[in-house]
Amino acid sequence: MLNPDLKLNPKLFEADAEVKATRAGYGEGLLQLGEENPNVVALCADLTESTYAHLFAQKFPERFFQVGVAEQNMAAIAAGLAISGKIPFISSYATFSPGKNWETIRTTIIYNQANVKIAGHHAGIMTGPDGATHQATEDIASVRSWPNLKILVPCDSIEGKKATIAAGETEGPIYLRFTRDKTPIITTIDSPFEIGKIQTFWTSEKPVATIFAMGYMLYYALVAAKELETEGIQVLVVNVSTIKPLDENALLSLAKQTGAFVSVEDHQVAGGLGGAIAQWSTKNIPTPMEFIGLQDTFAESGKPAELIEKYKMGKDHIKAAVKTVIQRSARL
Amino acid sequence: MPQELNEEKLKDLKNKANKVRQLIIEMLVEAGSGHSGGPLGMADIFTAFYFHILNHDPKNPDWDDRDRLILSNGHICPVRYATMALSGYFPIKELKTLRKINSRLQGHPHCGSLPGLETTSGPLGEGLSQAIGMALAGRMDKKSYYVYCLTSDGEHEEGNTWEAVMFAAKNKLNNLIQVIDRNYIQIDGTTESVMPLDPLKEKYESFNWNAIEIDGNDIKSFIEAIAKAKLVPDRPTIIIARTIPGKGVSFMENDYHWHGKPPNKEEAARALNELRVLQEKIQNE
């Protein structure tokens, strides 16, 4: 069942459950940070409305910098602002930032330990009809190996707002990942959020597997868990809202509880959430694992729901992965 | 604040630039790798900055109101290290640690390693954008400091440079002064054979910058150009400093082969000899 301690959305599984894009949470969080801290500034590369930075830009025009279609410039200007005491948020589509400006961010923000927040939008195949050019599906793989970077992937718009605010209040470079389409609201304003903590959203009495989900894919994982329960298979579903640093203490207790893992992410299976967990578990407590995500392929244009099915990332694929992995679990 | 530039002061600056060149040769031969041409060519400008132009305090490198000096083409850092050491940021003997393990003097400058560098550089085309960020912050905070950004002609092949050029003009950043080391060489040959950049002054003027062209090995002209740049109310300025790469060492001057390599022991001895002869000349002027 949904973990009652986390005060999650009680209407989540109902047909009229509210939906909203995680990027909207970014815009609301950035606006609130702007009201609270005069040092918060924002930059955008000609995608102000679609990254929701326009909420901040309209309220604080003197603290907003339009750089034009120039992602490298945006990153390095932000570094200069951060070195001078500002807290810059840069936003664009993740394929362009941190995609196109990867080395600029590496040198001027990460190696400099500049206090810049990088918001990568339109992440994953959820970007839909725009096609694979605009669907960032390697962004986490491309930044995860950077030392001293934190990576946050909120599961819904409410958590998106909380993650943005927490990022602004936390010193150092942080990558935040957002999606374009409206997705179910899983949490409530009362749900706890903390950078570096993973949370069990679906609990069971005798779980045989743990599903680790990232971003809006958490919804599909929760639906899968609910259906599996009716089939007599109990699982845990964990919201991994911080991909780096991984919450290793929580991972250890989860591994001991279940003995089988499934990762679920709208990202290539190489180098993302699943890769991070597999690397950790191989060292600490080797655990059979299945990986839901893009299997070393680009996606294409289509409606998000169609793409999720075609690329085998939906709830039925998650259920099948659970059934497969528990066959390999030493506990059975 | 900068003092008046009289004959005595100018002679002192020339002397210091010569000393900086000697330190560069000594550092490079000890390191066994690194760049020779650019650092020697820019010794006059660095000396003018650290000993006359900059409002700075070597004992308090993070002072809020200091002028910012950003070195975008980080590979010429030996000249920056030498000038910083000579002006009191750290002991001169530390220059011998350049490019060695556990050193604060990284092969390309890393601001987390050594106070006073302002930022990390090496990968080209990124310094001007960072300088812009600092200039914007200075304007927002109503600070009167200047942001000086040193760039190379080769790095103008990077698209990021031109992104920054457009942004600085759009935002009328008159607290930003760029100094380009126009020495016409890069790793693979002359800049005009690799990728022609001339007419550079006209390019900048058409991008709505104030552009001043000078002899970058003439300290007096450079200092005067900086003073003129500060009078421009509504535009950023670029000072196109024509320098001689390898300046002061006859067999290195204007030879692009010296862009990215250090002298060996014998070459270093010859170079130091030549520089000491020049030093005597300056003193007897």
Interface residues (C-beta under 8 A of the other chain):
Chain A: V41 E62 R63 F65 V67 G68 A70 Q72 N73 A75 A76 I77 A78 A79 G80 L81 A82 I83 S84 G85 K86 P88 E103 T104 T107 T108 Y111 N112 Q113
Chain B: H110 C111 G112 E118 T119 T120 S121 G122 P123 G125 E126 G127 S129 Q130 A131 I132 G133 M134 A135 L136 A137 G138 M140 D141 G159 N160 E163 A164 M166 F167 N171
